[in-house]
Each structure stands twice: as C-alpha cells, then as structure tokens.
Amino acid sequence: YETIAEKLKKQKDYKIGILSSVNLNHATPAAFYAHQESRNNYYDIGLELIDSNFDYFAGGALKQTTGKDKDKEDLYALAEKAGYKVVKTQAEAEALKASDGKAIVIDEHLADGDAMSYEVDRQDNEWALADYVEKGIEVLDNDNGFFMMVEGGKIDWACHANDATSTIADTIALDNAVGKAVEFYNEHPDETLIIVTGDHETGGLTI
C-alpha cells in the first residue's frame, strides 16, 4: 500500500515533511513512509526513511542507527550518501534553507530514548516542536504544495508513565505547533487543510 505522503510525492510532486518529538523511525512517523511487518524493525524503517526521498524530517534521533547487532552501516552516513543534509545542532537548524535540499534535523538536546525533551524539561533557549514546524513551513513551502505530518509523540510517553503534568505540558506544546500551521493557514486559507487527531489514548486520562 502507498501512504498518503507517498501518493502526494509521486502523483502531485508535493514536498513532504515528517516531524515527531520522539524518534523519527518510531511507529507514527514510520506509518507515513515505511512498509515493515513490525514497528520494531528500526533499522529497516530507517532505510525506508532514506529511500522515501521526502524533503524534511525533524525531531528525535533515529533508533538503532547501526542495526540491532550494531553491525550495519550507519543510517546517518547512508542518508548523507543519498543526498540528505544531516543536521544535529540547533544553530545548523536555524540556518537551514530550502536551497539546502533534503534534510534530516535531529534535536540537539535529546533526552531519554533519544527523543526530544519533555516540554517541562525544555530550556527556554531550546527549540520546541513548534520551532521545527515553523522551520518546516519555511523550507517546504513552494508553489506546488506540501504535506507535513507532525506528531506530539511525548504525550503518549507521558501518559504511559501516568505523568499528568508532562502530559498536559506536551499537549500544549503540540497546540503551539498547530498554532504555527494556523498562522500559515491564515495567510493561505483557500488552499490549506489542517487535521488534528489523536491515534489512541494511554494512561486513562479523562476530562
């Protein structure tokens, strides 16, 4: 099966962005570019990320970059061979331009699991998910159109931990990221569609 992102790339020549506050080869981002029987096939998912030829990946680091047994060629090296600019500092991310071409942007201030920090732990000078969305809009925007998937993945992790404070703060962080999309919508209301949804619930939080 082709994903919606693959269809838009092939049929419409849209630019494609995939963002997550957790690992970029984790389940939700992978669902937009990968075709593996298990979400745990991180290395093979990473290979499909590279082969996707999508334009902008940003957020948490790749998992198992040299495979489960650490005997494979590093995914970041393979990405660079495939023409990706691999960015691992915030300064480089800030300087990124559309003319740099395909990019994989890894948050400089990674926390446990090589994911982005929980919002409650993020320092004021560190980029939030909203900053990666803002940069994504900057580098993806073109006359032909673009598609961007943005996951607030740490909401799920906080819910698994039954950590209400982190859950709320990361939900607000996602809301701020959606806010950047809404700003773009307000400039291009006739050609912009924003969908916000939850894939599932964990932890039993209710309102």
C-alpha positions in Angstrom: 0.0 0.0 0.0 1.1 3.6 -0.7 0.8 6.1 2.2 -0.9 9.4 1.7 2.6 11.1 1.8 3.9 8.7 -0.9 0.9 9.4 -3.1 1.3 13.1 -2.8 5.0 12.9 -3.6 4.6 10.7 -6.6 1.3 12.0 -8.0 1.4 15.7 -7.1 5.2 16.2 -6.6 4.4 17.8 -3.2 7.3 18.4 -0.8 6.9 16.2 2.3 7.8 16.8 5.9 7.7 14.3 8.8 8.1 15.6 12.3 7.9 13.9 15.7 9.1 14.7 19.2 10.1 11.1 19.5 12.3 9.0 17.2 11.9 9.6 13.5 11.8 5.8 12.8 9.2 5.3 15.6 5.8 3.9 14.7 3.8 7.0 13.9 6.3 8.8 11.6 7.1 5.4 10.0 3.5 4.9 9.1 3.9 7.7 6.5 6.9 6.2 4.6 7.7 2.6 5.7 6.3 -0.8 4.9 7.6 -3.2 7.6 5.7 -6.0 9.4 6.9 -4.8 12.8 7.4 -1.4 14.3 10.5 -2.8 16.0 12.4 -3.1 12.7 14.0 0.3 13.4 17.0 -0.2 11.1 14.9 -1.3 8.1 12.4 1.5 8.8 15.4 3.9 8.8 16.5 2.6 5.4 13.0 3.3 4.1 13.1 6.8 5.6 16.2 7.4 3.4 14.6 5.8 0.3 11.4 7.8 0.7 13.2 10.8 -0.7 11.0 13.0 1.5 12.2 16.5 2.0 12.3 17.4 5.7 12.5 15.1 8.7 12.8 16.7 12.1 12.6 15.9 15.8 14.0 13.0 17.8 17.0 10.9 16.7 16.9 7.6 14.8 16.9 4.4 16.8 19.3 1.6 16.2 21.3 3.5 13.6 23.7 0.6 13.0 21.1 -2.2 13.5 20.1 -4.4 16.4 23.5 -6.0 16.4 25.4 -2.8 15.6 26.9 -4.4 12.6 25.3 -2.3 9.8 26.3 0.9 8.0 25.2 3.9 10.0 21.9 5.3 8.9 23.1 8.9 9.0 26.1 8.1 6.8 23.7 6.4 4.3 21.4 9.4 4.4 24.2 11.7 3.5 25.2 9.4 0.7 21.6 9.7 -0.5 21.8 13.5 -0.6 20.4 14.4 2.8 21.8 17.2 4.8 22.0 15.7 8.3 21.7 18.5 11.0 22.4 17.8 14.6 22.8 21.2 16.2 20.2 23.9 16.8 22.5 26.5 15.1 22.5 24.5 11.9 18.8 24.0 12.1 18.2 27.7 12.5 20.4 28.3 9.4 18.7 25.7 7.3 17.3 27.0 4.0 15.1 25.5 1.3 18.0 25.7 -1.1 19.9 23.2 1.2 17.7 20.4 -0.2 16.6 17.3 1.6 17.3 17.5 5.4 17.2 15.3 8.5 17.2 17.6 11.5 17.9 15.9 14.9 17.2 17.9 18.0 20.4 18.9 19.7 19.1 18.4 23.3 18.0 14.8 23.3 16.5 13.2 26.4 15.8 9.5 27.3 15.3 7.2 24.4 17.0 9.7 22.1 13.7 11.6 21.9 13.1 15.3 22.4 12.9 16.5 25.9 9.5 16.7 27.7 8.2 20.2 27.4 8.5 20.6 31.2 12.3 19.9 30.9 13.0 22.0 27.8 15.1 25.1 28.5 13.9 28.5 27.2 16.6 28.7 24.6 16.0 25.2 23.2 13.7 24.6 20.2 10.2 23.2 20.9 8.1 21.2 18.4 6.6 24.5 17.2 10.0 25.7 16.1 10.6 22.7 13.9 7.1 23.2 12.4 7.9 26.8 11.7 11.2 25.8 10.0 9.4 23.1 8.1 6.9 25.5 6.7 9.8 27.8 5.7 11.7 25.0 3.8 8.7 23.1 2.4 6.6 26.0 1.2 6.5 26.1 -2.6 4.1 26.9 -5.5 3.2 23.3 -6.0 2.2 22.5 -2.4 3.5 20.4 0.6 2.3 17.9 3.2 3.5 17.8 6.7 2.8 15.3 9.5 3.6 16.5 13.0 3.4 14.1 16.0 3.5 15.2 19.6 4.8 11.8 20.5 5.9 12.6 24.0 2.2 13.0 25.0 1.9 9.2 24.6 5.1 8.6 26.6 3.9 10.8 29.5 0.5 9.0 29.5 2.2 5.6 29.7 4.1 7.0 32.7 0.9 8.3 34.3 2.6 11.7 34.4 -0.2 14.2 34.3 2.0 17.3 34.4 4.1 16.2 31.4 1.0 15.1 29.5 -0.6 18.5 29.8 2.6 20.4 29.0 3.3 18.3 25.9 -0.3 18.6 24.7 0.2 22.4 25.0 3.4 22.1 23.1 1.5 20.3 20.3 -1.1 23.0 20.4 1.6 25.6 19.9 2.9 23.6 16.9 -0.6 23.5 15.5 -0.6 27.3 16.0 2.2 27.7 13.5 0.2 25.8 11.0 -2.8 28.0 11.7 -0.7 31.1 11.1 0.2 29.6 7.6 -3.5 28.8 7.1 -4.4 32.4 7.8 -2.1 33.5 5.0 -3.3 30.8 2.6 -6.9 29.9 3.7 -8.2 28.7 0.4 -5.5 26.1 -0.1 -4.6 24.8 3.3 -6.1 21.9 5.2 -5.2 21.2 8.9 -6.3 17.9 10.5 -5.6 17.4 14.3 -6.4 14.0 15.7 -5.3 11.5 18.4 -4.3 8.0 17.3 -5.1 6.4 20.7 -5.2 7.0 24.5 -2.9 5.6 27.2 -2.9 6.0 30.9 -6.6 6.6 31.5 -6.6 10.4 31.5 -10.2 11.8 31.0 -11.8 15.1 31.1 
